[in-house]
Amino acid sequence: MKLITTIKQHRKLNNITQEELAQMVNVRRETIQRLEKGYYNPSLKLAYDISKALDTSIEELFLFK
């Protein structure tokens, strides 16, 4: 199974940089970068925090194919 994310698209719609999102959810910018590229599976808490920061649902941000 491969993780597909739409974090980058939602982040850009909200005019938020990787650095800003990282600060909002208390992680490093590199973590956001790895999530956007699908190299990293987030914890449930991190997925929840990102979805709240981007004002969308977890299901909109993360898909498994």
N, CA, C and O atoms as a MOPAC input file, in Angstrom:
PM7 MOZYME 1SCF
protein

 N      0.83500 1    -1.17100 1     0.00000 1
 C      0.00000 1     0.00000 1     0.00000 1
 C      0.88800 1     1.24600 1     0.00000 1
 O      1.90600 1     1.29300 1     0.69000 1
 N      0.49300 1     2.24300 1    -0.77500 1
 C      1.25100 1     3.48400 1    -0.85700 1
 C      0.41800 1     4.63300 1    -0.31400 1
 O     -0.77700 1     4.74200 1    -0.59000 1
 N      1.07800 1     5.49100 1     0.46700 1
 C      0.41400 1     6.65700 1     1.03000 1
 C      0.44900 1     7.79800 1     0.02100 1
 O      1.51400 1     8.17700 1    -0.46600 1
 N     -0.71500 1     8.33600 1    -0.28200 1
 C     -0.84400 1     9.50100 1    -1.15000 1
 C     -1.34600 1    10.64200 1    -0.27400 1
 O     -2.30100 1    10.46700 1     0.48300 1
 N     -0.71000 1    11.81400 1    -0.36900 1
 C     -1.16900 1    12.95100 1     0.42000 1
 C     -1.51200 1    14.14000 1    -0.46600 1
 O     -0.95900 1    14.31500 1    -1.55200 1
 N     -2.42800 1    14.93900 1     0.02500 1
 C     -2.78000 1    16.18700 1    -0.65900 1
 C     -2.41900 1    17.38600 1     0.21600 1
 O     -2.98000 1    18.47300 1     0.07600 1
 N     -1.47000 1    17.15900 1     1.11900 1
 C     -1.04800 1    18.23300 1     2.02200 1
 C     -0.56000 1    19.43900 1     1.23700 1
 O     -0.95100 1    20.57000 1     1.52300 1
 N      0.28700 1    19.20300 1     0.25700 1
 C      0.86100 1    20.31500 1    -0.50700 1
 C     -0.22700 1    21.16500 1    -1.15500 1
 O     -0.17200 1    22.39400 1    -1.09800 1
 N     -1.21100 1    20.52100 1    -1.76700 1
 C     -2.28500 1    21.24700 1    -2.42800 1
 C     -3.10000 1    22.06900 1    -1.42500 1
 O     -3.40800 1    23.23400 1    -1.67600 1
 N     -3.44500 1    21.45800 1    -0.29500 1
 C     -4.20300 1    22.16800 1     0.72600 1
 C     -3.37300 1    23.29200 1     1.35300 1
 O     -3.89600 1    24.36200 1     1.66400 1
 N     -2.09900 1    23.03900 1     1.53100 1
 C     -1.21500 1    24.04800 1     2.09700 1
 C     -1.13700 1    25.26300 1     1.18400 1
 O     -1.20100 1    26.40100 1     1.65100 1
 N     -0.99900 1    25.02500 1    -0.11700 1
 C     -0.91800 1    26.13000 1    -1.06900 1
 C     -2.24400 1    26.88500 1    -1.17200 1
 O     -2.24800 1    28.10700 1    -1.32300 1
 N     -3.36400 1    26.17200 1    -1.09300 1
 C     -4.67000 1    26.84200 1    -1.10200 1
 C     -4.81600 1    27.80700 1     0.06900 1
 O     -5.48700 1    28.83300 1    -0.03700 1
 N     -4.18000 1    27.46600 1     1.18200 1
 C     -4.24100 1    28.29400 1     2.37700 1
 C     -3.06800 1    29.27400 1     2.47600 1
 O     -2.91800 1    29.97000 1     3.48100 1
 N     -2.23900 1    29.32300 1     1.43000 1
 C     -1.06600 1    30.21800 1     1.41300 1
 C     -0.18100 1    30.03800 1     2.64200 1
 O      0.20600 1    31.00400 1     3.30000 1
 N      0.12900 1    28.77100 1     2.93500 1
 C      0.96900 1    28.43400 1     4.07900 1
 C      2.23700 1    27.75500 1     3.55600 1
 O      2.16500 1    26.85600 1     2.71900 1
 N      3.38500 1    28.18600 1     4.05000 1
 C      4.64500 1    27.54700 1     3.66200 1
 C      4.84500 1    26.26600 1     4.46800 1
 O      4.16300 1    26.03200 1     5.46600 1
 N      5.78400 1    25.44700 1     4.02400 1
 C      6.11600 1    24.24100 1     4.78000 1
 C      6.57500 1    24.61400 1     6.18600 1
 O      6.19600 1    23.96600 1     7.16100 1
 N      7.38300 1    25.64800 1     6.28300 1
 C      7.89600 1    26.09900 1     7.58200 1
 C      6.76100 1    26.53700 1     8.50500 1
 O      6.75400 1    26.18900 1     9.68600 1
 N      5.80800 1    27.29500 1     7.97900 1
 C      4.67800 1    27.75300 1     8.78500 1
 C      3.82400 1    26.57700 1     9.26500 1
 O      3.42100 1    26.52800 1    10.42800 1
 N      3.55400 1    25.63600 1     8.36500 1
 C      2.76900 1    24.46600 1     8.75300 1
 C      3.51100 1    23.65600 1     9.81000 1
 O      2.91100 1    23.18300 1    10.77500 1
 N      4.80300 1    23.50100 1     9.62500 1
 C      5.61400 1    22.76500 1    10.59700 1
 C      5.51100 1    23.40300 1    11.97500 1
 O      5.36000 1    22.70300 1    12.97600 1
 N      5.59200 1    24.72000 1    12.02900 1
 C      5.48100 1    25.42100 1    13.31000 1
 C      4.08800 1    25.24700 1    13.91400 1
 O      3.94900 1    25.10500 1    15.12800 1
 N      3.06600 1    25.25600 1    13.07200 1
 C      1.69600 1    25.11200 1    13.55100 1
 C      1.45000 1    23.76000 1    14.20900 1
 O      0.66000 1    23.65500 1    15.14800 1
 N      2.13400 1    22.71700 1    13.71000 1
 C      1.90200 1    21.36000 1    14.22000 1
 C      3.08300 1    20.82200 1    15.02400 1
 O      3.11400 1    19.64700 1    15.38900 1
 N      4.05600 1    21.69600 1    15.29500 1
 C      5.17400 1    21.34100 1    16.17800 1
 C      6.09700 1    20.24700 1    15.64700 1
 O      6.49200 1    19.34700 1    16.38800 1
 N      6.43500 1    20.32700 1    14.37100 1
 C      7.41200 1    19.40700 1    13.77500 1
 C      8.42000 1    20.23100 1    12.97800 1
 O      8.27900 1    21.44700 1    12.84800 1
 N      9.42700 1    19.56200 1    12.45400 1
 C     10.40800 1    20.24300 1    11.61400 1
 C      9.87400 1    20.36000 1    10.19100 1
 O      9.01900 1    19.57500 1     9.78000 1
 N     10.37600 1    21.33500 1     9.44100 1
 C      9.97700 1    21.52000 1     8.04600 1
 C     10.25400 1    20.26300 1     7.22900 1
 O      9.48500 1    19.92400 1     6.32900 1
 N     11.33500 1    19.57900 1     7.53300 1
 C     11.68600 1    18.35500 1     6.80600 1
 C     10.61100 1    17.27900 1     6.95700 1
 O     10.38800 1    16.48900 1     6.04000 1
 N      9.95600 1    17.24900 1     8.09800 1
 C      8.87000 1    16.28400 1     8.30800 1
 C      7.71600 1    16.57500 1     7.35900 1
 O      7.14800 1    15.65300 1     6.77200 1
 N      7.36400 1    17.84800 1     7.20200 1
 C      6.29900 1    18.22600 1     6.26500 1
 C      6.71300 1    17.87500 1     4.85000 1
 O      5.91000 1    17.35400 1     4.07700 1
 N      7.94800 1    18.15300 1     4.50900 1
 C      8.46600 1    17.82900 1     3.17100 1
 C      8.36300 1    16.32300 1     2.90600 1
 O      7.91900 1    15.91300 1     1.83400 1
 N      8.76600 1    15.50700 1     3.86600 1
 C      8.71100 1    14.04800 1     3.70100 1
 C      7.27000 1    13.55500 1     3.61100 1
 O      6.97700 1    12.63000 1     2.85200 1
 N      6.37200 1    14.16400 1     4.37800 1
 C      4.95200 1    13.80200 1     4.30700 1
 C      4.39300 1    14.11600 1     2.92600 1
 O      3.68600 1    13.29700 1     2.33800 1
 N      4.70900 1    15.30000 1     2.40700 1
 C      4.19700 1    15.70200 1     1.09700 1
 C      4.67400 1    14.78200 1    -0.01800 1
 O      3.96500 1    14.57200 1    -1.00200 1
 N      5.86400 1    14.24000 1     0.13500 1
 C      6.41400 1    13.34100 1    -0.88200 1
 C      6.00700 1    11.88700 1    -0.66600 1
 O      6.32300 1    11.01700 1    -1.47800 1
 N      5.29700 1    11.62900 1     0.44600 1
 C      4.83600 1    10.27000 1     0.71800 1
 C      5.91800 1     9.36400 1     1.27800 1
 O      5.77900 1     8.14100 1     1.23900 1
 N      7.00300 1     9.94700 1     1.80300 1
 C      8.10200 1     9.16600 1     2.36700 1
 C      7.89000 1     8.81600 1     3.83200 1
 O      8.66100 1     8.04600 1     4.40500 1
 N      6.85100 1     9.37700 1     4.44000 1
 C      6.67900 1     9.25600 1     5.88000 1
 C      5.20300 1     9.06700 1     6.18800 1
 O      4.35700 1     9.79100 1     5.66400 1
 N      4.89400 1     8.09500 1     7.03600 1
 C      3.52200 1     7.89100 1     7.50000 1
 C      3.35900 1     8.60100 1     8.84000 1
 O      4.08000 1     8.29100 1     9.78800 1
 N      2.43100 1     9.54300 1     8.93600 1
 C      2.28900 1    10.30200 1    10.17000 1
 C      1.57800 1     9.50400 1    11.26100 1
 O      0.84200 1     8.55600 1    10.98600 1
 N      1.81600 1     9.91000 1    12.49000 1
 C      1.03500 1     9.35500 1    13.60000 1
 C     -0.38800 1     9.88800 1    13.46200 1
 O     -0.62900 1    10.85300 1    12.73700 1
 N     -1.30400 1     9.27100 1    14.14500 1
 C     -2.69000 1     9.72600 1    14.10700 1
 C     -2.79800 1    11.15900 1    14.63900 1
 O     -3.54600 1    11.97000 1    14.09400 1
 N     -2.05600 1    11.46500 1    15.69400 1
 C     -2.08500 1    12.81300 1    16.26100 1
 C     -1.56400 1    13.84100 1    15.26400 1
 O     -2.15900 1    14.90700 1    15.10800 1
 N     -0.46000 1    13.53300 1    14.58900 1
 C      0.08900 1    14.46600 1    13.60800 1
 C     -0.87900 1    14.64800 1    12.44000 1
 O     -1.07700 1    15.77000 1    11.97400 1
 N     -1.47400 1    13.57300 1    11.96800 1
 C     -2.45600 1    13.67300 1    10.88400 1
 C     -3.62500 1    14.55900 1    11.31000 1
 O     -4.10000 1    15.38600 1    10.53200 1
 N     -4.08200 1    14.38100 1    12.54300 1
 C     -5.17200 1    15.19300 1    13.07900 1
 C     -4.76400 1    16.66100 1    13.16300 1
 O     -5.52000 1    17.53900 1    12.74800 1
 N     -3.57500 1    16.93000 1    13.69600 1
 C     -3.09400 1    18.30400 1    13.83300 1
 C     -2.96600 1    18.99400 1    12.47700 1
 O     -3.33300 1    20.16000 1    12.33500 1
 N     -2.44900 1    18.28200 1    11.48900 1
 C     -2.31300 1    18.85900 1    10.14700 1
 C     -3.68700 1    19.13900 1     9.54800 1
 O     -3.90200 1    20.18900 1     8.94100 1
 N     -4.61100 1    18.20600 1     9.71800 1
 C     -5.95000 1    18.42500 1     9.15900 1
 C     -6.62000 1    19.64700 1     9.79100 1
 O     -7.30400 1    20.40100 1     9.09900 1
 N     -6.43300 1    19.84800 1    11.08100 1
 C     -7.00100 1    21.02100 1    11.75500 1
 C     -6.31100 1    22.29700 1    11.27600 1
 O     -6.97400 1    23.30800 1    11.04600 1
 N     -4.99600 1    22.25900 1    11.12500 1
 C     -4.24200 1    23.44000 1    10.68000 1
 C     -4.64900 1    23.84400 1     9.26200 1
 O     -4.66500 1    25.02900 1     8.92800 1
 N     -4.97800 1    22.85200 1     8.43200 1
 C     -5.35500 1    23.12800 1     7.04100 1
 C     -6.87000 1    23.18900 1     6.85100 1
 O     -7.35100 1    23.34400 1     5.72800 1
 N     -7.61300 1    23.06800 1     7.93600 1
 C     -9.07200 1    23.16300 1     7.92400 1
 C     -9.71600 1    22.18900 1     6.93900 1
 O    -10.54800 1    22.56600 1     6.11300 1
 N     -9.31100 1    20.93700 1     7.04900 1
 C     -9.87700 1    19.88100 1     6.21400 1
 C     -9.88900 1    18.58000 1     7.01100 1
 O     -9.44100 1    18.54600 1     8.15700 1
 N    -10.39300 1    17.52600 1     6.41400 1
 C    -10.46500 1    16.24400 1     7.12500 1
 C     -9.21200 1    15.40600 1     6.85700 1
 O     -8.50300 1    15.60800 1     5.87100 1
 N     -8.96700 1    14.47300 1     7.75300 1
 C     -7.84500 1    13.55000 1     7.57100 1
 C     -8.02700 1    12.76900 1     6.27700 1
 O     -7.06400 1    12.52100 1     5.55100 1
 N     -9.27000 1    12.38200 1     5.99500 1
 C     -9.55200 1    11.60300 1     4.78000 1
 C     -9.23300 1    12.38200 1     3.50400 1
 O     -8.88800 1    11.78500 1     2.48300 1
 N     -9.34600 1    13.69700 1     3.55600 1
 C     -9.00700 1    14.54400 1     2.39100 1
 C     -7.50100 1    14.63100 1     2.19900 1
 O     -7.02200 1    14.81200 1     1.07900 1
 N     -6.75500 1    14.50300 1     3.28900 1
 C     -5.30600 1    14.68100 1     3.22400 1
 C     -4.53500 1    13.40200 1     2.94300 1
 O     -3.49800 1    13.43500 1     2.28000 1
 N     -5.03700 1    12.26500 1     3.44500 1
 C     -4.28000 1    11.02200 1     3.35300 1
 C     -5.10300 1     9.91600 1     2.70600 1
 O     -6.21300 1     9.61400 1     3.14300 1
 N     -4.54700 1     9.32200 1     1.66900 1
 C     -5.19200 1     8.20700 1     0.97300 1
 C     -4.20200 1     7.06300 1     0.85300 1
 O     -3.01500 1     7.29300 1     0.61600 1
 N     -4.66500 1     5.85800 1     1.01000 1
 C     -3.81200 1     4.68800 1     0.80100 1
 C     -4.26500 1     3.97500 1    -0.46900 1
 O     -5.44200 1     3.65000 1    -0.62800 1
 N     -3.32500 1     3.74100 1    -1.35700 1
 C     -3.63400 1     3.02800 1    -2.60800 1
 C     -2.71700 1     1.84500 1    -2.76600 1
 O     -2.81500 1     1.11600 1    -3.75300 1

